[in-house]
């Protein structure tokens, strides 16, 4: 290998390129901790799961709990609301996917795929448009209505009209233990 | 325009310093003897006004930082404490909060002035681009600062804006959590916003120095848009423009003081006197007035454009509305700088200014409400205005450069000022 002057590369050339390469790679590697420090810290991640007793929630009532710094809606739906949700034609929905973290990504947005038990609906309470908290028992579909930019959700938390692109997501859910089926672990 | 230096050190100390660090020479050549077009009108005083406001914001901001606590449990109370208990805290907090509004008012006038008189055209493209960079940094700083009092509008404004990044495909979710430092706007978000809000004004100050440097290479544009040809076209910056700028600064500060002392909350929102609550959204989230036109553009895109969802489309349109300013020097194809001599363009520009104001009006209103009781909804009105906003840059200015017949321009700046007819103007020296 020769350079443009037809001379063999010297030890100085080698040191020059090696030092430049080390500086570039080292600089990039040093940058990473300064970027990654902004990601959620270990204690934030450790608080990512809560237990909620759903037994005091009466039919037609909704409670809101804080999970991961944001609201989670827990609603015990009335028979009318369940029937309204079951009657919906899935193919006509703006978002046909269940958005349920307990199911596969391509699960359809049926009522069965959205609810926790037949009457209990548990989902995150931030509008999928820009994160506002929708109001309950409101909107044109008897579900939730987001006052910020006018998104309407139905009684299974599915987006029906407005700028929101997705159904309200269902977080990871499980029953705490068989003895207490009313206690739900979120996260 | 920067000719040979006219600085002459008067004393021994000045001569000693001048041969070691010629900073007095730099100041003299930049702000005392700098040759400035003799016909600058009051629209040119806003650069000086902006420099004053950057200083006001930095000084009041550093003082506020001494009393503010960046913690979700204490931030709201610490701002109330500044307003009620800290000696003169009511004044300094009011100066800072209203200072932001007047800073933006001045920058909008400064930008419109540049657009009307063609100050972005060759050879001032870099000057203009640096100005747009400053404007972007100002918007970021203003947004970060508005979150710090941790009221309801602070919290939900932060929520809506950070969620904009969630609209990006694939990486959106990750970027959002990275910005938040958690799974929602929270303490980690507040502390980093505080650190960055402290940092960015100094970055702005740095870019302002570049902006002035880039100004002092070609020199000021002027209302005629003509290039300076002879020394007769100019006046020394001091005392002519130090006094003119000073007068304008005093008048502008009087209006500012009226707000600071008598209407300290007129430009804010009542909702921001409710502490942030992640479980309740205010019924009507609106940003500060200076972001309203862009908020209207964000909400105007309610339809999918091919593979781009309405949500992402809105975000792209909003950022595009600012990004398009970067290429304005190349979109305007007319060789005539000042719109004084562009009889068609000046009307389109006038409409453009009205469109920007109307976009702000749309941003302040509920999209589904009707405009003054007409069947037209605000969202549809905003769509029409957004269309004009982009058409102005992408269609009107590029085409006008070829089709418009400009009016006859004076022979020189001197001739324009002294009223000489172009035919009788003295030949340039």
Boltz contact constraints between the chains, C-beta under 6 A:
constraints:
  - contact:
      token1: [A, 38]
      token2: [B, 178]
      max_distance: 6.0
  - contact:
      token1: [A, 38]
      token2: [B, 181]
      max_distance: 6.0
  - contact:
      token1: [A, 39]
      token2: [B, 178]
      max_distance: 6.0
  - contact:
      token1: [A, 40]
      token2: [B, 181]
      max_distance: 6.0
  - contact:
      token1: [A, 40]
      token2: [B, 182]
      max_distance: 6.0
  - contact:
      token1: [A, 44]
      token2: [B, 182]
      max_distance: 6.0
  - contact:
      token1: [A, 64]
      token2: [B, 279]
      max_distance: 6.0
  - contact:
      token1: [A, 68]
      token2: [B, 183]
      max_distance: 6.0
  - contact:
      token1: [A, 69]
      token2: [B, 182]
      max_distance: 6.0
  - contact:
      token1: [A, 69]
      token2: [B, 183]
      max_distance: 6.0
  - contact:
      token1: [A, 69]
      token2: [B, 184]
      max_distance: 6.0
  - contact:
      token1: [A, 69]
      token2: [B, 186]
      max_distance: 6.0
  - contact:
      token1: [A, 70]
      token2: [B, 184]
      max_distance: 6.0
  - contact:
      token1: [A, 70]
      token2: [B, 278]
      max_distance: 6.0
  - contact:
      token1: [A, 71]
      token2: [B, 279]
      max_distance: 6.0
  - contact:
      token1: [A, 130]
      token2: [B, 160]
      max_distance: 6.0
  - contact:
      token1: [A, 130]
      token2: [B, 163]
      max_distance: 6.0
  - contact:
      token1: [A, 131]
      token2: [B, 159]
      max_distance: 6.0
  - contact:
      token1: [A, 131]
      token2: [B, 163]
      max_distance: 6.0
  - contact:
      token1: [A, 132]
      token2: [B, 281]
      max_distance: 6.0
  - contact:
      token1: [A, 133]
      token2: [B, 281]
      max_distance: 6.0
  - contact:
      token1: [A, 147]
      token2: [B, 283]
      max_distance: 6.0
  - contact:
      token1: [A, 148]
      token2: [B, 285]
      max_distance: 6.0
  - contact:
      token1: [A, 150]
      token2: [B, 368]
      max_distance: 6.0
  - contact:
      token1: [A, 163]
      token2: [B, 310]
      max_distance: 6.0
  - contact:
      token1: [A, 165]
      token2: [B, 309]
      max_distance: 6.0
  - contact:
      token1: [A, 165]
      token2: [B, 311]
      max_distance: 6.0
